[in-house]
């Protein structure tokens, strides 16, 4: 079958790259430690190997699930929901597909949070919090998923052969809306946000933002540590909804000069208009995605028992989104890595090269990130350069 063959070829290529990365990490682990201490270097390598093995297992797990969908499960689901092929029936069909997919992904999420990440010293997740997060995610999918899928199926039903253009416009406007409301309405559903109380640090951050003309609607600290110990910070939102969000783990683990260097890096993305570039790239990829899936041959629908089902194109889009991403990601990753180098350089100018280097090393140590990656793995998967490459660029 054509569809299953495509999925198998994709998984085979993905697996070869993953296996190559594991062999690379094992080889590098035996070499003299760089950047990190010998203990941290070996631990980071072991964690990267374990993570890659988990991703490899996940790829085969998802392959089996998708083969099951195409072989028989979609046929059963169609027979249960589709009677007159109405927009409502197709919406419920697509929601059921999403709901079942979420349930099937739960074992991977449980293993990651409660076994892998806890063993690696990252996860603070509790059973109660995991259940609460899962319920919240399910509610969001059921409510907003219903509205979004209904709108997409409306485009499919009422705009004829041009449906995919209208679906693209709707989807891109939705992405803009989500970016706009994420820091103020979506993120607080899962995490508590409070304004930064350290007045001295706040003043230094504001001075940093003034240097590049960045205005934000507040500087907030997020209680990320209740789930995970990894460090991060981001500038969320668009226009007047922009916020500076610091993970509480970042405040606890980095020195003040390192934290300011990290924020200088993020301001580099603003100064170079990387957010706008990313939105343009997203629009372009989304346009291509809808075009490709709107012009799939009929045999794809016949093989998956979706012929004559309006929601069929969206089901196949979801099943094959990873394949599409695998094909286009190298281009986007190359652009992103270039942006990261430039943002590091900008952050170093706002602070100093020493502070930027120190911040990158501290992030690698605290996040237990290995300092190198194979070239083929970097090409296909990484939007950020390795710590080793970033430090070399700052010399």
C-alpha positions as CSV (number, residue, x, y, z in Angstrom):
1,X,0.0,0.0,0.0
2,X,1.3,3.4,-1.0
3,X,0.5,5.3,2.3
4,X,2.0,2.6,4.5
5,X,5.1,2.4,2.3
6,X,5.6,6.2,2.6
7,X,5.3,5.9,6.4
8,X,7.8,3.0,6.5
9,X,10.3,4.8,4.3
10,X,10.0,7.9,6.5
11,X,10.5,5.8,9.7
12,X,13.5,4.0,8.2
13,X,15.2,7.3,7.3
14,X,14.4,8.7,10.7
15,X,15.7,5.6,12.4
16,X,19.0,5.6,10.4
17,X,19.6,9.3,11.4
18,X,18.7,8.5,15.0
19,X,21.0,5.4,15.1
20,X,23.8,7.4,13.6
21,X,23.3,10.0,16.4
22,X,23.5,7.4,19.1
23,X,26.7,5.9,17.6
24,X,28.1,9.5,17.4
25,X,27.3,10.2,21.0
26,X,28.8,6.9,22.2
27,X,32.0,7.7,20.3
28,X,32.2,11.3,21.6
29,X,31.5,10.2,25.2
30,X,34.8,8.2,25.2
31,X,36.8,11.3,24.2
32,X,38.3,14.0,26.4
33,X,35.6,16.1,28.1
34,X,35.0,19.5,26.5
35,X,33.3,22.6,28.0
36,X,31.7,20.6,30.8
37,X,33.4,18.8,33.6
38,X,34.3,15.1,33.0
39,X,31.3,14.0,35.1
40,X,28.8,16.4,33.5
41,X,30.2,15.6,30.0
42,X,29.6,11.8,30.5
43,X,26.2,12.4,32.1
44,X,25.0,14.7,29.3
45,X,26.1,12.1,26.7
46,X,24.3,9.3,28.5
47,X,21.1,11.4,28.7
48,X,21.3,12.3,25.1
49,X,21.7,8.7,24.1
50,X,18.7,7.7,26.3
51,X,16.6,10.5,24.8
52,X,17.4,9.4,21.3
53,X,16.5,5.8,22.1
54,X,13.2,7.1,23.4
55,X,12.6,9.1,20.2
56,X,13.5,6.0,18.2
57,X,10.9,3.9,20.1
58,X,8.3,6.7,19.7
59,X,8.8,6.7,16.0
60,X,8.1,2.9,15.7
61,X,5.2,3.2,18.2
62,X,3.6,5.9,16.0
63,X,4.3,3.9,12.9
64,X,2.3,1.0,14.3
65,X,-0.5,3.3,15.3
66,X,-0.7,5.0,11.9
67,X,-0.6,1.6,10.1
68,X,-3.5,0.5,12.2
69,X,-5.4,3.7,11.4
70,X,-4.9,3.3,7.7
71,X,-5.5,-0.5,7.6
72,X,-8.8,-0.7,9.5
73,X,-9.4,1.8,12.3
74,X,-10.4,4.8,10.1
75,X,-12.9,2.5,8.3
76,X,-14.5,1.7,11.6
77,X,-14.5,5.3,12.8
78,X,-16.0,6.4,9.5
79,X,-18.8,3.8,9.7
80,X,-19.7,5.0,13.2
81,X,-19.8,8.8,12.5
82,X,-20.3,9.4,8.8
83,X,-23.9,8.9,7.6
84,X,-24.7,11.9,5.4
85,X,-21.3,13.4,5.3
86,X,-22.5,16.7,7.0
87,X,-20.1,19.2,8.4
88,X,-21.2,18.2,12.0
89,X,-20.6,14.5,11.3
90,X,-17.1,15.2,9.8
91,X,-16.3,17.5,12.8
92,X,-17.2,14.8,15.3
93,X,-15.3,12.2,13.2
94,X,-12.1,14.4,13.2
95,X,-12.5,15.2,16.9
96,X,-12.8,11.5,17.7
97,X,-9.6,10.8,15.7
98,X,-7.8,13.5,17.7
99,X,-9.2,12.2,21.0
100,X,-8.1,8.6,20.4
101,X,-4.7,9.8,19.2
102,X,-4.3,11.7,22.4
103,X,-5.2,8.7,24.4
104,X,-2.8,6.5,22.5
105,X,0.0,9.0,23.1
106,X,-0.5,8.9,26.9
107,X,1.8,5.9,27.5
108,X,4.7,7.8,26.0
109,X,3.9,10.9,28.0
110,X,3.6,8.9,31.2
111,X,6.9,7.1,30.6
112,X,8.7,10.4,29.7
113,X,7.4,12.3,32.8
114,X,7.5,9.6,35.4
115,X,10.4,7.3,34.4
116,X,12.8,8.9,31.9
117,X,12.8,12.5,33.0
118,X,12.7,11.6,36.7
119,X,15.6,9.2,36.3
120,X,17.5,12.0,34.5
121,X,16.8,14.4,37.4
122,X,14.5,16.8,35.5
123,X,10.9,15.9,36.2
124,X,9.0,17.2,39.3
125,X,5.7,16.0,37.8
126,X,3.2,14.5,40.2
127,X,0.4,12.1,39.3
128,X,-2.2,14.7,40.4
129,X,-0.6,17.4,38.2
130,X,-0.3,15.1,35.2
131,X,-4.0,14.2,35.4
132,X,-4.9,17.9,35.8
133,X,-2.8,18.9,32.8
134,X,-4.3,16.0,30.7
135,X,-7.8,17.0,31.6
136,X,-7.1,20.7,30.8
137,X,-5.6,19.7,27.4
138,X,-8.6,17.5,26.6
139,X,-11.0,20.3,27.4
140,X,-9.1,22.7,25.2
141,X,-9.1,20.1,22.4
142,X,-12.8,19.4,22.7
143,X,-13.9,23.1,22.9
144,X,-11.4,24.8,20.5
145,X,-10.8,21.7,18.5
146,X,-14.6,21.6,17.7
147,X,-14.7,25.2,16.6
148,X,-11.5,25.0,14.5
149,X,-12.3,21.7,12.8
150,X,-15.8,23.0,12.1
151,X,-14.4,26.1,10.5
152,X,-11.9,24.1,8.4
153,X,-14.6,21.8,7.2
154,X,-16.9,24.7,6.4
155,X,-14.1,26.0,4.1
156,X,-13.9,22.5,2.5
157,X,-17.6,22.3,1.9
158,X,-18.4,25.8,0.7
159,X,-15.4,27.1,-1.2
160,X,-15.0,24.3,-3.8
161,X,-11.6,23.7,-5.3
162,X,-10.2,26.8,-3.6
163,X,-11.1,25.6,-0.1
164,X,-7.4,25.1,0.8
165,X,-6.6,28.8,0.2
166,X,-9.4,29.8,2.6
167,X,-8.3,27.1,5.1
168,X,-4.8,28.4,4.9
169,X,-5.9,32.0,5.6
170,X,-8.0,30.9,8.5
171,X,-5.2,28.7,9.9
172,X,-2.6,31.5,9.7
173,X,-4.9,34.1,11.3
174,X,-5.4,31.5,14.0
175,X,-1.6,31.2,14.5
176,X,-1.4,35.0,14.9
177,X,-4.3,35.0,17.4
178,X,-2.6,32.2,19.5
179,X,0.7,34.1,19.5
180,X,-1.2,37.2,20.6
181,X,-3.1,35.6,23.5
182,X,-0.6,32.9,24.5
183,X,1.2,34.7,27.4
184,X,-1.9,36.3,28.8
185,X,-4.6,33.7,28.4
186,X,-3.2,30.3,27.4
187,X,0.1,29.9,29.4
188,X,-1.6,30.9,32.7
189,X,-4.0,27.9,32.3
190,X,-1.1,25.6,33.0
191,X,1.3,27.8,35.0
192,X,1.1,30.6,37.5
193,X,2.7,33.9,36.5
194,X,3.8,36.6,38.9
195,X,5.6,39.9,38.3
196,X,9.3,39.9,38.9
197,X,9.8,41.1,42.5
198,X,13.6,41.8,42.3
199,X,13.5,45.5,41.6
200,X,17.3,45.7,40.9
201,X,17.1,42.9,38.3
202,X,13.9,44.4,36.8
203,X,15.6,47.7,36.3
204,X,18.6,46.1,34.6
205,X,16.2,44.1,32.3
206,X,14.3,47.3,31.4
207,X,17.6,49.1,30.7
208,X,18.5,46.2,28.4
209,X,15.2,46.4,26.6
210,X,15.4,50.1,26.1
211,X,18.8,49.7,24.3
212,X,17.0,48.0,21.4
213,X,13.6,49.6,21.6
214,X,11.8,46.6,23.0
215,X,8.6,47.4,25.0
216,X,6.9,44.7,27.1
217,X,3.7,44.5,29.1
218,X,5.6,43.4,32.2
219,X,8.3,41.0,33.3
220,X,7.0,37.8,34.7
221,X,8.3,34.7,36.5
222,X,6.7,31.4,35.7
223,X,6.5,28.5,38.1
224,X,8.1,26.0,35.6
225,X,9.8,24.1,38.4
226,X,6.6,22.4,39.5
227,X,6.9,20.3,36.4
228,X,10.5,20.4,35.2
229,X,13.9,21.6,36.4
230,X,15.1,22.7,32.9
231,X,16.0,26.4,32.4
232,X,14.4,28.7,29.9
233,X,13.1,32.2,29.2
234,X,11.1,33.7,26.4
235,X,9.5,36.8,25.1
236,X,5.8,35.9,24.4
237,X,3.0,37.6,22.6
238,X,2.7,40.2,19.9
239,X,2.2,43.9,19.9
240,X,0.9,45.2,23.3
241,X,0.6,41.7,24.7
242,X,4.4,41.1,24.7
243,X,5.7,39.8,28.0
244,X,9.1,38.8,29.3
245,X,8.7,35.4,30.9
246,X,11.5,33.9,33.1
247,X,11.4,30.3,34.3
248,X,11.8,30.3,38.1
249,X,14.5,27.7,37.5
250,X,16.5,30.2,35.5
251,X,16.5,32.7,38.3
252,X,17.6,30.1,40.8
253,X,20.4,28.6,38.6
254,X,22.0,31.5,36.7
255,X,24.1,34.4,37.9
256,X,22.6,37.8,37.2
257,X,25.1,38.6,34.4
258,X,24.4,35.3,32.8
259,X,20.7,35.8,32.9
260,X,21.0,39.3,31.3
261,X,23.1,37.7,28.6
262,X,20.4,35.1,27.9
263,X,17.8,37.9,27.7
264,X,20.2,39.8,25.4
265,X,20.2,36.8,23.1
266,X,16.3,36.9,23.1
267,X,16.4,40.6,22.4
268,X,18.7,39.8,19.4
269,X,15.8,37.8,17.9
270,X,13.6,40.9,18.3
271,X,16.2,43.3,16.9
272,X,16.8,41.0,13.8
273,X,13.0,40.6,13.4
274,X,13.4,36.8,13.7
275,X,9.8,36.5,15.1
276,X,8.4,38.1,12.0
277,X,10.6,36.0,9.8
278,X,9.4,32.9,11.7
279,X,5.8,33.9,11.1
280,X,6.5,34.4,7.4
281,X,8.2,31.0,7.2
282,X,5.3,29.4,9.0
283,X,2.9,31.0,6.6
284,X,4.9,29.7,3.6
285,X,5.1,26.2,5.0
286,X,1.4,26.2,5.9
287,X,0.5,27.3,2.4
288,X,2.6,24.5,0.8
289,X,1.2,22.0,3.3
290,X,-2.4,22.8,2.4
291,X,-1.6,22.9,-1.3
292,X,0.1,19.5,-1.2
293,X,-2.7,17.8,0.8
294,X,-5.5,19.5,-1.3
295,X,-4.0,17.8,-4.4
296,X,-3.4,14.3,-3.2
297,X,-4.3,11.5,-5.6
298,X,-7.6,9.7,-5.0
299,X,-5.8,6.4,-4.3
300,X,-4.6,7.8,-1.0
301,X,-8.3,8.2,0.1
302,X,-9.2,4.7,-1.2
303,X,-6.4,3.1,0.7
304,X,-7.3,4.7,4.0
305,X,-11.1,4.2,3.5
306,X,-11.6,8.0,3.5
307,X,-12.9,8.4,-0.1
308,X,-16.0,10.6,0.0
309,X,-15.3,11.8,3.6
310,X,-14.8,15.6,3.8
311,X,-12.6,15.3,6.9
312,X,-10.4,12.8,5.2
313,X,-7.9,15.4,3.9
314,X,-7.4,16.7,7.4
315,X,-7.0,13.2,8.9
316,X,-4.3,12.4,6.3
317,X,-2.7,15.8,7.0
318,X,-2.4,15.0,10.7
319,X,-1.1,11.4,10.0
320,X,1.5,12.6,7.5
321,X,2.5,16.0,9.1
322,X,5.7,14.4,10.5
323,X,6.7,13.3,7.0
324,X,6.1,16.8,5.6
325,X,8.0,18.3,8.5
326,X,10.9,15.9,8.0
327,X,11.1,17.1,4.4
328,X,11.0,20.9,5.0
329,X,12.7,21.1,8.4
330,X,16.3,21.1,7.1
331,X,15.6,24.5,5.4
332,X,13.9,26.0,8.4
333,X,16.5,24.6,10.8
334,X,19.3,26.0,8.7
335,X,17.7,29.5,8.9
336,X,17.0,29.1,12.6
337,X,20.6,28.1,13.4
338,X,21.9,31.1,11.6
339,X,19.5,33.3,13.6
340,X,20.7,31.7,16.8
341,X,24.4,32.6,16.0
342,X,23.4,36.2,15.2
343,X,21.3,36.4,18.4
344,X,24.3,35.1,20.5
345,X,26.4,37.8,18.9
346,X,23.8,40.5,19.7
347,X,23.5,39.3,23.3
348,X,27.3,39.4,23.6
349,X,27.3,43.0,22.5
350,X,24.6,44.0,25.0
351,X,26.5,42.3,27.8
352,X,29.9,40.8,26.9
353,X,31.3,37.7,25.1
354,X,32.4,36.4,28.5
355,X,28.9,36.6,30.0
356,X,27.4,35.1,26.9
357,X,29.8,32.2,26.9
358,X,29.3,31.7,30.6
359,X,25.5,31.7,30.2
360,X,25.7,29.1,27.4
361,X,27.9,26.8,29.5
362,X,25.6,27.2,32.5
363,X,22.6,26.4,30.4
364,X,24.3,23.3,29.0
365,X,25.3,22.1,32.4
366,X,21.9,22.7,34.1
367,X,19.9,21.3,31.2
368,X,22.4,18.4,30.9
369,X,22.7,19.0,27.2
370,X,25.6,17.3,25.3
371,X,27.9,19.8,23.7
372,X,28.0,18.2,20.2
373,X,25.7,16.6,17.6
374,X,26.4,14.7,14.4
375,X,26.2,16.8,11.2
376,X,23.4,14.8,9.7
377,X,21.4,14.9,12.9
378,X,21.9,18.7,13.1
379,X,20.8,19.1,9.4
380,X,17.5,17.3,9.9
381,X,16.5,17.9,13.5
382,X,18.1,20.9,15.2
383,X,16.9,24.4,15.1
384,X,19.7,25.4,17.5
385,X,23.4,24.9,17.0
386,X,25.3,22.8,19.5
387,X,26.8,24.5,22.4
388,X,30.3,23.7,21.0
389,X,29.5,25.5,17.7
390,X,28.0,28.5,19.5
391,X,31.0,29.0,21.7
392,X,33.4,28.7,18.8
393,X,31.4,31.4,17.0
394,X,31.8,33.7,20.0
395,X,35.6,33.6,20.0
